[in-house]
Amino acid sequence: MCLAVPMKVAKIEGDFAVVELGRVRQRANIQMLNNLKIGDYILIHAGFGIQKVDKKEADKTREFLIKIGRE
């Protein structure tokens, strides 16, 4: 099973972006995505941005991950 985590784009540096989830920041390859802007939400899997998602969907997924992390 694979897990992709929704993260917010904080900075764009060519083919890479700095993405964040809470206090976690990491660099991710964004070559597979077009027309990204700072503030967009993307799914990150194994260091790659694989899909753009809207904020509502990202929030819902993050809430679920927090919930299962507490169980």
N, CA, C, O and CB atoms as a CASP TS submission, in Angstrom:
PFRMAT TS
TARGET T0000
AUTHOR 0000-0000-0000
METHOD Language model
MODEL 1
PARENT N/A
ATOM      1  N   MET     1       0.840  -1.166   0.000  1.00  0.00           N
ATOM      2  CA  MET     1       0.000   0.000   0.000  1.00  0.00           C
ATOM      3  C   MET     1       0.894   1.242   0.000  1.00  0.00           C
ATOM      4  O   MET     1       1.938   1.262   0.652  1.00  0.00           O
ATOM      5  CB  MET     1      -0.960  -0.009   1.215  1.00  0.00           C
ATOM      6  N   CYS     2       0.486   2.253  -0.720  1.00  0.00           N
ATOM      7  CA  CYS     2       1.229   3.504  -0.805  1.00  0.00           C
ATOM      8  C   CYS     2       0.445   4.607  -0.110  1.00  0.00           C
ATOM      9  O   CYS     2      -0.781   4.546  -0.011  1.00  0.00           O
ATOM     10  CB  CYS     2       1.515   3.880  -2.279  1.00  0.00           C
ATOM     11  N   LEU     3       1.154   5.597   0.362  1.00  0.00           N
ATOM     12  CA  LEU     3       0.527   6.729   1.024  1.00  0.00           C
ATOM     13  C   LEU     3       1.077   8.006   0.422  1.00  0.00           C
ATOM     14  O   LEU     3       2.290   8.202   0.348  1.00  0.00           O
ATOM     15  CB  LEU     3       0.764   6.689   2.554  1.00  0.00           C
ATOM     16  N   ALA     4       0.181   8.866  -0.004  1.00  0.00           N
ATOM     17  CA  ALA     4       0.552  10.195  -0.479  1.00  0.00           C
ATOM     18  C   ALA     4      -0.018  11.192   0.518  1.00  0.00           C
ATOM     19  O   ALA     4      -1.158  11.058   0.964  1.00  0.00           O
ATOM     20  CB  ALA     4       0.024  10.469  -1.945  1.00  0.00           C
ATOM     21  N   VAL     5       0.780  12.184   0.859  1.00  0.00           N
ATOM     22  CA  VAL     5       0.397  13.151   1.878  1.00  0.00           C
ATOM     23  C   VAL     5       0.176  14.517   1.233  1.00  0.00           C
ATOM     24  O   VAL     5       1.023  14.981   0.469  1.00  0.00           O
ATOM     25  CB  VAL     5       1.472  13.237   2.985  1.00  0.00           C
ATOM     26  N   PRO     6      -0.961  15.171   1.533  1.00  0.00           N
ATOM     27  CA  PRO     6      -1.191  16.511   0.973  1.00  0.00           C
ATOM     28  C   PRO     6      -0.340  17.543   1.711  1.00  0.00           C
ATOM     29  O   PRO     6      -0.367  17.625   2.939  1.00  0.00           O
ATOM     30  CB  PRO     6      -2.694  16.892   1.060  1.00  0.00           C
ATOM     31  N   MET     7       0.413  18.326   0.943  1.00  0.00           N
ATOM     32  CA  MET     7       1.274  19.351   1.519  1.00  0.00           C
ATOM     33  C   MET     7       1.094  20.653   0.743  1.00  0.00           C
ATOM     34  O   MET     7       0.752  20.649  -0.440  1.00  0.00           O
ATOM     35  CB  MET     7       2.762  18.901   1.505  1.00  0.00           C
ATOM     36  N   LYS     8       1.328  21.751   1.427  1.00  0.00           N
ATOM     37  CA  LYS     8       1.164  23.081   0.841  1.00  0.00           C
ATOM     38  C   LYS     8       2.483  23.554   0.232  1.00  0.00           C
ATOM     39  O   LYS     8       3.542  23.398   0.838  1.00  0.00           O
ATOM     40  CB  LYS     8       0.669  24.090   1.904  1.00  0.00           C
ATOM     41  N   VAL     9       2.415  24.125  -0.956  1.00  0.00           N
ATOM     42  CA  VAL     9       3.604  24.652  -1.632  1.00  0.00           C
ATOM     43  C   VAL     9       3.989  25.979  -0.976  1.00  0.00           C
ATOM     44  O   VAL     9       3.213  26.934  -0.985  1.00  0.00           O
ATOM     45  CB  VAL     9       3.347  24.841  -3.171  1.00  0.00           C
ATOM     46  N   ALA    10       5.203  26.026  -0.404  1.00  0.00           N
ATOM     47  CA  ALA    10       5.682  27.231   0.259  1.00  0.00           C
ATOM     48  C   ALA    10       6.638  28.035  -0.627  1.00  0.00           C
ATOM     49  O   ALA    10       6.717  29.258  -0.512  1.00  0.00           O
ATOM     50  CB  ALA    10       6.370  26.863   1.560  1.00  0.00           C
ATOM     51  N   LYS    11       7.363  27.341  -1.509  1.00  0.00           N
ATOM     52  CA  LYS    11       8.363  27.996  -2.354  1.00  0.00           C
ATOM     53  C   LYS    11       8.587  27.128  -3.579  1.00  0.00           C
ATOM     54  O   LYS    11       8.573  25.901  -3.484  1.00  0.00           O
ATOM     55  CB  LYS    11       9.706  28.234  -1.580  1.00  0.00           C
ATOM     56  N   ILE    12       8.792  27.751  -4.722  1.00  0.00           N
ATOM     57  CA  ILE    12       9.067  27.016  -5.960  1.00  0.00           C
ATOM     58  C   ILE    12      10.470  27.383  -6.428  1.00  0.00           C
ATOM     59  O   ILE    12      10.824  28.557  -6.534  1.00  0.00           O
ATOM     60  CB  ILE    12       7.999  27.337  -7.071  1.00  0.00           C
ATOM     61  N   GLU    13      11.268  26.333  -6.707  1.00  0.00           N
ATOM     62  CA  GLU    13      12.658  26.496  -7.142  1.00  0.00           C
ATOM     63  C   GLU    13      12.886  25.642  -8.379  1.00  0.00           C
ATOM     64  O   GLU    13      13.437  24.546  -8.272  1.00  0.00           O
ATOM     65  CB  GLU    13      13.659  26.106  -6.006  1.00  0.00           C
ATOM     66  N   GLY    14      12.480  26.112  -9.541  1.00  0.00           N
ATOM     67  CA  GLY    14      12.635  25.345 -10.772  1.00  0.00           C
ATOM     68  C   GLY    14      11.771  24.105 -10.761  1.00  0.00           C
ATOM     69  O   GLY    14      10.548  24.199 -10.666  1.00  0.00           O
ATOM     70  N   ASP    15      12.403  22.926 -10.858  1.00  0.00           N
ATOM     71  CA  ASP    15      11.680  21.652 -10.869  1.00  0.00           C
ATOM     72  C   ASP    15      11.377  21.126  -9.469  1.00  0.00           C
ATOM     73  O   ASP    15      10.892  20.005  -9.318  1.00  0.00           O
ATOM     74  CB  ASP    15      12.477  20.622 -11.628  1.00  0.00           C
ATOM     75  N   PHE    16      11.660  21.928  -8.448  1.00  0.00           N
ATOM     76  CA  PHE    16      11.445  21.510  -7.066  1.00  0.00           C
ATOM     77  C   PHE    16      10.614  22.556  -6.329  1.00  0.00           C
ATOM     78  O   PHE    16      10.570  23.728  -6.704  1.00  0.00           O
ATOM     79  CB  PHE    16      12.794  21.282  -6.347  1.00  0.00           C
ATOM     80  N   ALA    17       9.964  22.095  -5.274  1.00  0.00           N
ATOM     81  CA  ALA    17       9.220  22.999  -4.403  1.00  0.00           C
ATOM     82  C   ALA    17       9.537  22.647  -2.963  1.00  0.00           C
ATOM     83  O   ALA    17       9.806  21.492  -2.634  1.00  0.00           O
ATOM     84  CB  ALA    17       7.688  22.918  -4.673  1.00  0.00           C
ATOM     85  N   VAL    18       9.502  23.652  -2.118  1.00  0.00           N
ATOM     86  CA  VAL    18       9.530  23.419  -0.681  1.00  0.00           C
ATOM     87  C   VAL    18       8.058  23.323  -0.281  1.00  0.00           C
ATOM     88  O   VAL    18       7.272  24.243  -0.507  1.00  0.00           O
ATOM     89  CB  VAL    18      10.315  24.576   0.119  1.00  0.00           C
ATOM     90  N   VAL    19       7.709  22.183   0.320  1.00  0.00           N
ATOM     91  CA  VAL    19       6.323  21.941   0.716  1.00  0.00           C
ATOM     92  C   VAL    19       6.267  21.762   2.225  1.00  0.00           C
ATOM     93  O   VAL    19       7.253  21.382   2.856  1.00  0.00           O
ATOM     94  CB  VAL    19       5.737  20.694  -0.012  1.00  0.00           C
ATOM     95  N   GLU    20       5.091  22.042   2.795  1.00  0.00           N
ATOM     96  CA  GLU    20       4.984  21.961   4.242  1.00  0.00           C
ATOM     97  C   GLU    20       3.669  21.345   4.683  1.00  0.00           C
ATOM     98  O   GLU    20       2.636  21.444   4.021  1.00  0.00           O
ATOM     99  CB  GLU    20       5.137  23.329   4.849  1.00  0.00           C
ATOM    100  N   LEU    21       3.766  20.710   5.829  1.00  0.00           N
ATOM    101  CA  LEU    21       2.595  20.137   6.505  1.00  0.00           C
ATOM    102  C   LEU    21       2.832  20.386   7.988  1.00  0.00           C
ATOM    103  O   LEU    21       3.640  19.705   8.619  1.00  0.00           O
ATOM    104  CB  LEU    21       2.395  18.573   6.179  1.00  0.00           C
ATOM    105  N   GLY    22       2.124  21.364   8.538  1.00  0.00           N
ATOM    106  CA  GLY    22       2.398  21.756   9.922  1.00  0.00           C
ATOM    107  C   GLY    22       3.796  22.323  10.017  1.00  0.00           C
ATOM    108  O   GLY    22       4.146  23.255   9.293  1.00  0.00           O
ATOM    109  N   ARG    23       4.603  21.759  10.915  1.00  0.00           N
ATOM    110  CA  ARG    23       5.986  22.228  11.081  1.00  0.00           C
ATOM    111  C   ARG    23       6.975  21.457  10.215  1.00  0.00           C
ATOM    112  O   ARG    23       8.171  21.750  10.231  1.00  0.00           O
ATOM    113  CB  ARG    23       6.398  22.117  12.535  1.00  0.00           C
ATOM    114  N   VAL    24       6.491  20.477   9.461  1.00  0.00           N
ATOM    115  CA  VAL    24       7.363  19.672   8.595  1.00  0.00           C
ATOM    116  C   VAL    24       7.511  20.363   7.247  1.00  0.00           C
ATOM    117  O   VAL    24       6.524  20.690   6.589  1.00  0.00           O
ATOM    118  CB  VAL    24       6.798  18.231   8.412  1.00  0.00           C
ATOM    119  N   ARG    25       8.754  20.577   6.850  1.00  0.00           N
ATOM    120  CA  ARG    25       9.057  21.151   5.530  1.00  0.00           C
ATOM    121  C   ARG    25      10.000  20.203   4.816  1.00  0.00           C
ATOM    122  O   ARG    25      10.903  19.629   5.426  1.00  0.00           O
ATOM    123  CB  ARG    25       9.689  22.589   5.648  1.00  0.00           C
ATOM    124  N   GLN    26       9.780  20.041   3.509  1.00  0.00           N
ATOM    125  CA  GLN    26      10.685  19.201   2.727  1.00  0.00           C
ATOM    126  C   GLN    26      10.724  19.702   1.292  1.00  0.00           C
ATOM    127  O   GLN    26       9.871  20.477   0.861  1.00  0.00           O
ATOM    128  CB  GLN    26      10.246  17.715   2.776  1.00  0.00           C
ATOM    129  N   ARG    27      11.719  19.249   0.574  1.00  0.00           N
ATOM    130  CA  ARG    27      11.883  19.587  -0.835  1.00  0.00           C
ATOM    131  C   ARG    27      11.302  18.443  -1.655  1.00  0.00           C
ATOM    132  O   ARG    27      11.576  17.275  -1.376  1.00  0.00           O
ATOM    133  CB  ARG    27      13.390  19.843  -1.197  1.00  0.00           C
ATOM    134  N   ALA    28      10.504  18.771  -2.660  1.00  0.00           N
ATOM    135  CA  ALA    28       9.864  17.741  -3.489  1.00  0.00           C
ATOM    136  C   ALA    28      10.023  18.084  -4.964  1.00  0.00           C
ATOM    137  O   ALA    28       9.997  19.251  -5.355  1.00  0.00           O
ATOM    138  CB  ALA    28       8.363  17.597  -3.131  1.00  0.00           C
ATOM    139  N   ASN    29      10.186  17.049  -5.767  1.00  0.00           N
ATOM    140  CA  ASN    29      10.255  17.203  -7.212  1.00  0.00           C
ATOM    141  C   ASN    29       8.844  17.459  -7.738  1.00  0.00           C
ATOM    142  O   ASN    29       7.914  16.727  -7.399  1.00  0.00           O
ATOM    143  CB  ASN    29      10.888  15.943  -7.886  1.00  0.00           C
ATOM    144  N   ILE    30       8.680  18.493  -8.562  1.00  0.00           N
ATOM    145  CA  ILE    30       7.345  18.846  -9.079  1.00  0.00           C
ATOM    146  C   ILE    30       7.285  18.785 -10.607  1.00  0.00           C
ATOM    147  O   ILE    30       6.412  19.406 -11.213  1.00  0.00           O
ATOM    148  CB  ILE    30       6.951  20.250  -8.605  1.00  0.00           C
ATOM    149  N   GLN    31       8.199  18.048 -11.232  1.00  0.00           N
ATOM    150  CA  GLN    31       8.240  17.973 -12.690  1.00  0.00           C
ATOM    151  C   GLN    31       6.966  17.402 -13.306  1.00  0.00           C
ATOM    152  O   GLN    31       6.656  17.712 -14.456  1.00  0.00           O
ATOM    153  CB  GLN    31       9.411  17.142 -13.117  1.00  0.00           C
ATOM    154  N   MET    32       6.221  16.579 -12.574  1.00  0.00           N
ATOM    155  CA  MET    32       5.006  15.966 -13.128  1.00  0.00           C
ATOM    156  C   MET    32       3.789  16.885 -13.050  1.00  0.00           C
ATOM    157  O   MET    32       2.713  16.522 -13.525  1.00  0.00           O
ATOM    158  CB  MET    32       4.706  14.674 -12.399  1.00  0.00           C
ATOM    159  N   LEU    33       3.944  18.064 -12.459  1.00  0.00           N
ATOM    160  CA  LEU    33       2.804  18.967 -12.252  1.00  0.00           C
ATOM    161  C   LEU    33       2.994  20.261 -13.026  1.00  0.00           C
ATOM    162  O   LEU    33       4.111  20.757 -13.170  1.00  0.00           O
ATOM    163  CB  LEU    33       2.618  19.270 -10.756  1.00  0.00           C
ATOM    164  N   ASN    34       1.899  20.795 -13.516  1.00  0.00           N
ATOM    165  CA  ASN    34       1.934  22.044 -14.276  1.00  0.00           C
ATOM    166  C   ASN    34       1.210  23.156 -13.523  1.00  0.00           C
ATOM    167  O   ASN    34       0.308  22.907 -12.723  1.00  0.00           O
ATOM    168  CB  ASN    34       1.303  21.847 -15.664  1.00  0.00           C
ATOM    169  N   ASN    35       1.625  24.376 -13.796  1.00  0.00           N
ATOM    170  CA  ASN    35       0.936  25.576 -13.320  1.00  0.00           C
ATOM    171  C   ASN    35       0.777  25.639 -11.808  1.00  0.00           C
ATOM    172  O   ASN    35      -0.277  26.037 -11.313  1.00  0.00           O
ATOM    173  CB  ASN    35      -0.410  25.660 -13.953  1.00  0.00           C
ATOM    174  N   LEU    36       1.804  25.252 -11.074  1.00  0.00           N
ATOM    175  CA  LEU    36       1.741  25.348  -9.611  1.00  0.00           C
ATOM    176  C   LEU    36       2.033  26.767  -9.164  1.00  0.00           C
ATOM    177  O   LEU    36       2.809  27.492  -9.786  1.00  0.00           O
ATOM    178  CB  LEU    36       2.733  24.371  -8.954  1.00  0.00           C
ATOM    179  N   LYS    37       1.387  27.144  -8.064  1.00  0.00           N
ATOM    180  CA  LYS    37       1.623  28.440  -7.450  1.00  0.00           C
ATOM    181  C   LYS    37       1.873  28.229  -5.961  1.00  0.00           C
ATOM    182  O   LYS    37       1.463  27.221  -5.385  1.00  0.00           O
ATOM    183  CB  LYS    37       0.422  29.406  -7.688  1.00  0.00           C
ATOM    184  N   ILE    38       2.542  29.180  -5.358  1.00  0.00           N
ATOM    185  CA  ILE    38       2.712  29.149  -3.908  1.00  0.00           C
ATOM    186  C   ILE    38       1.328  29.186  -3.277  1.00  0.00           C
ATOM    187  O   ILE    38       0.478  29.990  -3.660  1.00  0.00           O
ATOM    188  CB  ILE    38       3.600  30.342  -3.404  1.00  0.00           C
ATOM    189  N   GLY    39       1.113  28.305  -2.305  1.00  0.00           N
ATOM    190  CA  GLY    39      -0.188  28.207  -1.646  1.00  0.00           C
ATOM    191  C   GLY    39      -1.031  27.049  -2.149  1.00  0.00           C
ATOM    192  O   GLY    39      -2.010  26.672  -1.505  1.00  0.00           O
ATOM    193  N   ASP    40      -0.661  26.470  -3.304  1.00  0.00           N
ATOM    194  CA  ASP    40      -1.377  25.295  -3.812  1.00  0.00           C
ATOM    195  C   ASP    40      -1.099  24.094  -2.917  1.00  0.00           C
ATOM    196  O   ASP    40      -0.088  24.046  -2.216  1.00  0.00           O
ATOM    197  CB  ASP    40      -0.966  24.985  -5.276  1.00  0.00           C
ATOM    198  N   TYR    41      -2.008  23.132  -2.951  1.00  0.00           N
ATOM    199  CA  TYR    41      -1.830  21.873  -2.219  1.00  0.00           C
ATOM    200  C   TYR    41      -1.578  20.760  -3.216  1.00  0.00           C
ATOM    201  O   TYR    41      -2.263  20.651  -4.233  1.00  0.00           O
ATOM    202  CB  TYR    41      -3.071  21.548  -1.334  1.00  0.00           C
ATOM    203  N   ILE    42      -0.572  19.924  -2.908  1.00  0.00           N
ATOM    204  CA  ILE    42      -0.240  18.804  -3.793  1.00  0.00           C
ATOM    205  C   ILE    42      -0.031  17.544  -2.956  1.00  0.00           C
ATOM    206  O   ILE    42       0.340  17.608  -1.784  1.00  0.00           O
ATOM    207  CB  ILE    42       1.031  19.118  -4.640  1.00  0.00           C
ATOM    208  N   LEU    43      -0.275  16.413  -3.579  1.00  0.00           N
ATOM    209  CA  LEU    43      -0.001  15.138  -2.933  1.00  0.00           C
ATOM    210  C   LEU    43       1.464  14.797  -3.149  1.00  0.00           C
ATOM    211  O   LEU    43       1.963  14.847  -4.274  1.00  0.00           O
ATOM    212  CB  LEU    43      -0.927  14.012  -3.482  1.00  0.00           C
ATOM    213  N   ILE    44       2.153  14.449  -2.061  1.00  0.00           N
ATOM    214  CA  ILE    44       3.564  14.093  -2.109  1.00  0.00           C
ATOM    215  C   ILE    44       3.693  12.604  -1.823  1.00  0.00           C
ATOM    216  O   ILE    44       3.166  12.101  -0.831  1.00  0.00           O
ATOM    217  CB  ILE    44       4.398  14.935  -1.094  1.00  0.00           C
ATOM    218  N   HIS    45       4.401  11.908  -2.705  1.00  0.00           N
ATOM    219  CA  HIS    45       4.690  10.489  -2.507  1.00  0.00           C
ATOM    220  C   HIS    45       6.146  10.250  -2.875  1.00  0.00           C
ATOM    221  O   HIS    45       6.567  10.520  -3.999  1.00  0.00           O
ATOM    222  CB  HIS    45       3.735   9.582  -3.360  1.00  0.00           C
ATOM    223  N   ALA    46       6.908   9.741  -1.917  1.00  0.00           N
ATOM    224  CA  ALA    46       8.321   9.405  -2.134  1.00  0.00           C
ATOM    225  C   ALA    46       9.123  10.582  -2.697  1.00  0.00           C
ATOM    226  O   ALA    46      10.003  10.404  -3.539  1.00  0.00           O
ATOM    227  CB  ALA    46       8.431   8.217  -3.079  1.00  0.00           C
ATOM    228  N   GLY    47       8.802  11.795  -2.212  1.00  0.00           N
ATOM    229  CA  GLY    47       9.552  12.975  -2.621  1.00  0.00           C
ATOM    230  C   GLY    47       9.111  13.610  -3.926  1.00  0.00           C
ATOM    231  O   GLY    47       9.759  14.537  -4.414  1.00  0.00           O
ATOM    232  N   PHE    48       8.013  13.123  -4.501  1.00  0.00           N
ATOM    233  CA  PHE    48       7.500  13.661  -5.758  1.00  0.00           C
ATOM    234  C   PHE    48       6.091  14.194  -5.576  1.00  0.00           C
ATOM    235  O   PHE    48       5.267  13.583  -4.895  1.00  0.00           O
ATOM    236  CB  PHE    48       7.523  12.591  -6.854  1.00  0.00           C
ATOM    237  N   GLY    49       5.824  15.335  -6.188  1.00  0.00           N
ATOM    238  CA  GLY    49       4.459  15.843  -6.270  1.00  0.00           C
ATOM    239  C   GLY    49       3.751  15.066  -7.371  1.00  0.00           C
ATOM    240  O   GLY    49       4.199  15.057  -8.518  1.00  0.00           O
ATOM    241  N   ILE    50       2.646  14.415  -7.023  1.00  0.00           N
ATOM    242  CA  ILE    50       1.984  13.551  -8.011  1.00  0.00           C
ATOM    243  C   ILE    50       0.617  14.056  -8.456  1.00  0.00           C
ATOM    244  O   ILE    50       0.107  13.621  -9.489  1.00  0.00           O
ATOM    245  CB  ILE    50       1.833  12.171  -7.448  1.00  0.00           C
ATOM    246  N   GLN    51       0.015  14.968  -7.691  1.00  0.00           N
ATOM    247  CA  GLN    51      -1.310  15.461  -8.072  1.00  0.00           C
ATOM    248  C   GLN    51      -1.619  16.734  -7.293  1.00  0.00           C
ATOM    249  O   GLN    51      -1.292  16.847  -6.112  1.00  0.00           O
ATOM    250  CB  GLN    51      -2.401  14.384  -7.816  1.00  0.00           C
ATOM    251  N   LYS    52      -2.247  17.680  -7.962  1.00  0.00           N
ATOM    252  CA  LYS    52      -2.718  18.887  -7.307  1.00  0.00           C
ATOM    253  C   LYS    52      -4.089  18.586  -6.703  1.00  0.00           C
ATOM    254  O   LYS    52      -4.912  17.923  -7.335  1.00  0.00           O
ATOM    255  CB  LYS    52      -2.782  20.094  -8.308  1.00  0.00           C
ATOM    256  N   VAL    53      -4.341  19.073  -5.477  1.00  0.00           N
ATOM    257  CA  VAL    53      -5.636  18.870  -4.824  1.00  0.00           C
ATOM    258  C   VAL    53      -6.127  20.204  -4.280  1.00  0.00           C
ATOM    259  O   VAL    53      -5.335  21.109  -4.016  1.00  0.00           O
ATOM    260  CB  VAL    53      -5.534  17.809  -3.683  1.00  0.00           C
ATOM    261  N   ASP    54      -7.451  20.317  -4.113  1.00  0.00           N
ATOM    262  CA  ASP    54      -7.963  21.562  -3.546  1.00  0.00           C
ATOM    263  C   ASP    54      -7.817  21.547  -2.028  1.00  0.00           C
ATOM    264  O   ASP    54      -7.638  20.491  -1.422  1.00  0.00           O
ATOM    265  CB  ASP    54      -9.440  21.776  -3.943  1.00  0.00           C
ATOM    266  N   LYS    55      -7.894  22.722  -1.425  1.00  0.00           N
ATOM    267  CA  LYS    55      -7.662  22.861   0.011  1.00  0.00           C
ATOM    268  C   LYS    55      -8.649  22.033   0.826  1.00  0.00           C
ATOM    269  O   LYS    55      -8.267  21.436   1.833  1.00  0.00           O
ATOM    270  CB  LYS    55      -7.755  24.325   0.418  1.00  0.00           C
ATOM    271  N   LYS    56      -9.897  21.990   0.411  1.00  0.00           N
ATOM    272  CA  LYS    56     -10.917  21.230   1.147  1.00  0.00           C
ATOM    273  C   LYS    56     -10.544  19.744   1.211  1.00  0.00           C
ATOM    274  O   LYS    56     -10.636  19.123   2.270  1.00  0.00           O
ATOM    275  CB  LYS    56     -12.307  21.404   0.482  1.00  0.00           C
ATOM    276  N   GLU    57     -10.128  19.184   0.087  1.00  0.00           N
ATOM    277  CA  GLU    57      -9.729  17.772   0.047  1.00  0.00           C
ATOM    278  C   GLU    57      -8.460  17.543   0.872  1.00  0.00           C
ATOM    279  O   GLU    57      -8.349  16.541   1.579  1.00  0.00           O
ATOM    280  CB  GLU    57      -9.505  17.314  -1.413  1.00  0.00           C
ATOM    281  N   ALA    58      -7.504  18.472   0.782  1.00  0.00           N
ATOM    282  CA  ALA    58      -6.269  18.357   1.564  1.00  0.00           C
ATOM    283  C   ALA    58      -6.584  18.383   3.057  1.00  0.00           C
ATOM    284  O   ALA    58      -6.040  17.580   3.815  1.00  0.00           O
ATOM    285  CB  ALA    58      -5.284  19.497   1.203  1.00  0.00           C
ATOM    286  N   ASP    59      -7.452  19.293   3.486  1.00  0.00           N
ATOM    287  CA  ASP    59      -7.825  19.379   4.903  1.00  0.00           C
ATOM    288  C   ASP    59      -8.495  18.091   5.372  1.00  0.00           C
ATOM    289  O   ASP    59      -8.207  17.604   6.466  1.00  0.00           O
ATOM    290  CB  ASP    59      -8.761  20.576   5.141  1.00  0.00           C
ATOM    291  N   LYS    60      -9.373  17.546   4.565  1.00  0.00           N
ATOM    292  CA  LYS    60     -10.075  16.318   4.925  1.00  0.00           C
ATOM    293  C   LYS    60      -9.080  15.157   5.096  1.00  0.00           C
ATOM    294  O   LYS    60      -9.188  14.376   6.041  1.00  0.00           O
ATOM    295  CB  LYS    60     -11.133  15.970   3.852  1.00  0.00           C
ATOM    296  N   THR    61      -8.131  15.055   4.189  1.00  0.00           N
ATOM    297  CA  THR    61      -7.139  13.982   4.270  1.00  0.00           C
ATOM    298  C   THR    61      -6.238  14.164   5.480  1.00  0.00           C
ATOM    299  O   THR    61      -5.951  13.197   6.185  1.00  0.00           O
ATOM    300  CB  THR    61      -6.297  13.931   2.995  1.00  0.00           C
ATOM    301  N   ARG    62      -5.784  15.396   5.733  1.00  0.00           N
ATOM    302  CA  ARG    62      -4.935  15.651   6.896  1.00  0.00           C
ATOM    303  C   ARG    62      -5.661  15.331   8.196  1.00  0.00           C
ATOM    304  O   ARG    62      -5.059  14.763   9.108  1.00  0.00           O
ATOM    305  CB  ARG    62      -4.469  17.104   6.904  1.00  0.00           C
ATOM    306  N   GLU    63      -6.937  15.681   8.304  1.00  0.00           N
ATOM    307  CA  GLU    63      -7.725  15.360   9.497  1.00  0.00           C
ATOM    308  C   GLU    63      -7.796  13.847   9.707  1.00  0.00           C
ATOM    309  O   GLU    63      -7.694  13.370  10.837  1.00  0.00           O
ATOM    310  CB  GLU    63      -9.148  15.948   9.380  1.00  0.00           C
ATOM    311  N   PHE    64      -7.968  13.099   8.627  1.00  0.00           N
ATOM    312  CA  PHE    64      -8.011  11.642   8.717  1.00  0.00           C
ATOM    313  C   PHE    64      -6.677  11.084   9.202  1.00  0.00           C
ATOM    314  O   PHE    64      -6.648  10.205  10.063  1.00  0.00           O
ATOM    315  CB  PHE    64      -8.374  11.033   7.358  1.00  0.00           C
ATOM    316  N   LEU    65      -5.574  11.590   8.655  1.00  0.00           N
ATOM    317  CA  LEU    65      -4.250  11.112   9.065  1.00  0.00           C
ATOM    318  C   LEU    65      -3.992  11.405  10.540  1.00  0.00           C
ATOM    319  O   LEU    65      -3.415  10.580  11.249  1.00  0.00           O
ATOM    320  CB  LEU    65      -3.157  11.758   8.202  1.00  0.00           C
ATOM    321  N   ILE    66      -4.417  12.576  11.000  1.00  0.00           N
ATOM    322  CA  ILE    66      -4.267  12.901  12.421  1.00  0.00           C
ATOM    323  C   ILE    66      -5.086  11.941  13.279  1.00  0.00           C
ATOM    324  O   ILE    66      -4.622  11.465  14.314  1.00  0.00           O
ATOM    325  CB  ILE    66      -4.697  14.357  12.694  1.00  0.00           C
ATOM    326  N   LYS    67      -6.288  11.671  12.840  1.00  0.00           N
ATOM    327  CA  LYS    67      -7.178  10.773  13.593  1.00  0.00           C
ATOM    328  C   LYS    67      -6.572   9.366  13.715  1.00  0.00           C
ATOM    329  O   LYS    67      -6.537   8.804  14.810  1.00  0.00           O
ATOM    330  CB  LYS    67      -8.564  10.695  12.908  1.00  0.00           C
ATOM    331  N   ILE    68      -6.106   8.806  12.623  1.00  0.00           N
ATOM    332  CA  ILE    68      -5.569   7.445  12.700  1.00  0.00           C
ATOM    333  C   ILE    68      -4.246   7.401  13.441  1.00  0.00           C
ATOM    334  O   ILE    68      -3.873   6.360  13.981  1.00  0.00           O
ATOM    335  CB  ILE    68      -5.392   6.869  11.306  1.00  0.00           C
ATOM    336  N   GLY    69      -3.527   8.525  13.475  1.00  0.00           N
ATOM    337  CA  GLY    69      -2.277   8.595  14.222  1.00  0.00           C
ATOM    338  C   GLY    69      -2.494   8.557  15.731  1.00  0.00           C
ATOM    339  O   GLY    69      -1.586   8.216  16.489  1.00  0.00           O
ATOM    340  N   ARG    70      -3.689   8.906  16.154  1.00  0.00           N
ATOM    341  CA  ARG    70      -4.003   8.934  17.593  1.00  0.00           C
ATOM    342  C   ARG    70      -4.571   7.608  18.061  1.00  0.00           C
ATOM    343  O   ARG    70      -4.650   7.373  19.267  1.00  0.00           O
ATOM    344  CB  ARG    70      -4.994  10.058  17.905  1.00  0.00           C
ATOM    345  N   GLU    71      -4.965   6.745  17.161  1.00  0.00           N
ATOM    346  CA  GLU    71      -5.595   5.468  17.547  1.00  0.00           C
ATOM    347  C   GLU    71      -4.569   4.388  17.765  1.00  0.00           C
ATOM    348  O   GLU    71      -4.924   3.256  18.093  1.00  0.00           O
ATOM    349  CB  GLU    71      -6.589   5.016  16.490  1.00  0.00           C
TER
END
